[in-house]
Amino acid sequence: MAVDKKVNKENKVDLIQFLDDQVWCDSLTIKEVKIFLEFTQLVSCERNEIIAEIGEVGEALYLVISGEVALYRDTSNSTDVGRIKEGEIMGEMSFFDRRPRSVRLEAVKKTQLLKLSRSMYQRLRVEHPYIALNLLEHAVVSLDHLFRRASHDMSTFANYLYALGRK
């Protein structure tokens, strides 16, 4: 992953606009969105680049700015178990529970991420708790969506198996 240390004015304006359009930023002012950006790093990933590996403990949260990230349960990359798209957060499970990751995060195509490290999140919580609370609520909603998708997939699969058994 390449950290884009230089965020020029044009990129910053684009990032501010992008964040301002996100649901979790609805209650934030433009000033608060700009403050949030000061706590993050812009990261670029090439196609097939591994962002985080199975077994690692998450030391950062990521917000997908552009591109797409696939989640893999094993290192063979045979079938992804999910996709993270533009505007979605990723890495929140391992970040908050400090347990090893159960999936590999890999860029499907050229992808840009905003990275919030654990140390910067801790500073954000202390210095700007309202912003941190909005981010935390977004992480909870993200986990809820993940759980609902997995529950739906399991239910569909169970119905399929049950229907096969009845024939």
Stockholm file with secondary structure:
# STOCKHOLM 1.0

chainA/1-167         MAVDKKVNKENKVDLIQFLDDQVWCDSLTIKEVKIFLEFTQLVSCERNEIIAEIGEVGEALYLVISGEVALYRDTSNSTDVGRIKEGEIMGEMSFFDRRPRSVRLEAVKKTQLLKLSRSMYQRLRVEHPYIALNLLEHAVVSLDHLFRRASHDMSTFANYLYALGRK
#=GR chainA/1-167 SS CEEECCCCHHHHHHHHHHHHTSGGGTTSCHHHHHHHHHTCEEEEECTTCEEECTTCBCCEEEEEEESEEEEESSTTCSSEEEEEETTCEESHHHHHHCCBCSSEEEESSSEEEEEEEHHHHHHHHHHCHHHHHHHHHHHHHHHHHHHHHHHHHHHHHHHHHHHHHHC
#=GC SS_cons         CEEECCCCHHHHHHHHHHHHTSGGGTTSCHHHHHHHHHTCEEEEECTTCEEECTTCBCCEEEEEEESEEEEESSTTCSSEEEEEETTCEESHHHHHHCCBCSSEEEESSSEEEEEEEHHHHHHHHHHCHHHHHHHHHHHHHHHHHHHHHHHHHHHHHHHHHHHHHHC
//
